[in-house]
Amino acid sequence: MASPLLRVQGLAKSFGGLAAVQDVSLDLPEGRLAALIGPNGAGKTTLFALVSGFLRPDAGSVAFAGADITGQPPHLNARRGMTRTFQIVQPFASQTVRENIAVGAHLHCADRREALARAEAVAQRVGLAAQLHKPAGELTVAGRKRLELARALATRPRLLLLDEVLAGLNPQEVAEMLPVVREIAAGGVGVLMIEHVMQAVMHLAQHVWVLAQGRMIASGTPEEVTRDPRVIEAYLGHGTARRLAQGAVR
Ligand SMILES: Nc1ncnc2c1ncn2[C@@H]1O[C@H](COP(=O)(O)OP(=O)(O)OP(=O)(O)O)[C@@H](O)[C@H]1O
């Protein structure tokens, strides 16, 4: 059987006495769109940092496309095809949208003109084509989120780790972003998204992992995990779980 795009086995990380991630394992097949959910402080961002190489694990391993990349620095992982976005979006505010996206394209392309041309193609995919000439600092919150996606996409990833790309967006902006993320996955890019917006998780994710207090407490389809008593207890609460079951997801 082919190895999964991402294989995490027994990953652990403590900060002082706090076990932020404990014995976490998951397999993400190529081209799959999956979500990582859980309460604040559950260890989701720490897990992303361990997978992408921003932090070294105390124990466990990370394999990407069959190669052991445990503890490898982020820039090497990006070269292999794994790119992450950040919760707090920090574009180069005085540079144009086009130049910001080109930064991502430069990972595999030294030529400036080619990087700028690639930036245009990526801007189309995320709905930023009309804003290419704007300084990034003038974008709305929703525009910045699209820019963060575009910069990551410009690196030509096989796996995108999206850290709350929908946070801070209003319901209409969320609804407009869903097809953008879905199209990225449909184009063959594996996506693992940390997300609190359950509307997005229910509509997008083919698989969901749930972390609580550093441990993986559930894994399954969105429908399976949202009716799991452990997930309702640790994260959703009964009201939200009921609304999700009825299809009223916000
Ligand atoms: N660099 C650090 N030093 C010390 N403690 C940390 C550090 N990073 C995270 N933590 C702690 O580890 C735990 C897990 O944090 P993490 O940010 O991974 O959770 P999260 O699930 O991403 O939360 P949120 O949904 O609020 O972003 C928290 O208790 C946090 O305070």
The ligand as a Tripos MOL2 file, in Angstrom:
@<TRIPOS>MOLECULE
LIG
   31    33     1     0     0
SMALL
NO_CHARGES

@<TRIPOS>ATOM
      1 N1          5.7240   28.0660   23.6430 N.pl3     1 LIG1
      2 C1          4.9360   27.6640   24.6540 C.ar      1 LIG1
      3 N2          5.3900   27.7130   25.9250 N.ar      1 LIG1
      4 C2          4.6100   27.2970   26.9480 C.ar      1 LIG1
      5 N3          3.3710   26.8140   26.8200 N.ar      1 LIG1
      6 C3          2.8650   26.7450   25.5750 C.ar      1 LIG1
      7 C4          3.6160   27.1770   24.4310 C.ar      1 LIG1
      8 N4          2.8480   26.9920   23.3150 N.ar      1 LIG1
      9 C5          1.6720   26.4810   23.7550 C.ar      1 LIG1
     10 N5          1.6920   26.3380   25.0890 N.ar      1 LIG1
     11 C6          0.5930   25.7600   25.9160 C.3       1 LIG1
     12 O1          0.3030   24.4830   25.3730 O.3       1 LIG1
     13 C7         -1.0970   24.2400   25.3900 C.3       1 LIG1
     14 C8         -1.5990   23.9500   23.9810 C.3       1 LIG1
     15 O2         -1.5700   25.1880   23.2520 O.3       1 LIG1
     16 P1         -1.9650   25.3020   21.7110 P.3       1 LIG1
     17 O3         -1.7270   26.7130   21.2960 O.co2     1 LIG1
     18 O4         -1.2690   24.2360   20.9490 O.co2     1 LIG1
     19 O5         -3.5200   24.9920   21.7620 O.3       1 LIG1
     20 P2         -4.6230   25.1840   20.6120 P.3       1 LIG1
     21 O6         -5.4300   23.9420   20.6040 O.co2     1 LIG1
     22 O7         -3.9520   25.5720   19.3350 O.co2     1 LIG1
     23 O8         -5.4810   26.3940   21.1840 O.3       1 LIG1
     24 P3         -6.3050   27.5730   20.3900 P.3       1 LIG1
     25 O9         -7.5290   26.9190   19.8080 O.co2     1 LIG1
     26 O10        -6.6410   28.5120   21.5130 O.co2     1 LIG1
     27 O11        -5.3830   28.1740   19.3680 O.co2     1 LIG1
     28 C9         -1.7470   25.4640   26.0390 C.3       1 LIG1
     29 O12        -1.9490   25.2000   27.4020 O.3       1 LIG1
     30 C10        -0.7020   26.5540   25.8310 C.3       1 LIG1
     31 O13        -0.7930   27.5280   26.8400 O.3       1 LIG1
@<TRIPOS>BOND
     1     1     2 1
     2     2     3 ar
     3     2     7 ar
     4     3     4 ar
     5     4     5 ar
     6     5     6 ar
     7     6     7 ar
     8     6    10 ar
     9     7     8 ar
    10     8     9 ar
    11     9    10 ar
    12    10    11 1
    13    11    12 1
    14    11    30 1
    15    12    13 1
    16    13    14 1
    17    13    28 1
    18    14    15 1
    19    15    16 1
    20    16    17 2
    21    16    18 1
    22    16    19 1
    23    19    20 1
    24    20    21 2
    25    20    22 1
    26    20    23 1
    27    23    24 1
    28    24    25 2
    29    24    26 1
    30    24    27 1
    31    28    29 1
    32    28    30 1
    33    30    31 1
@<TRIPOS>SUBSTRUCTURE
     1 LIG1         1 GROUP 0 **** ****
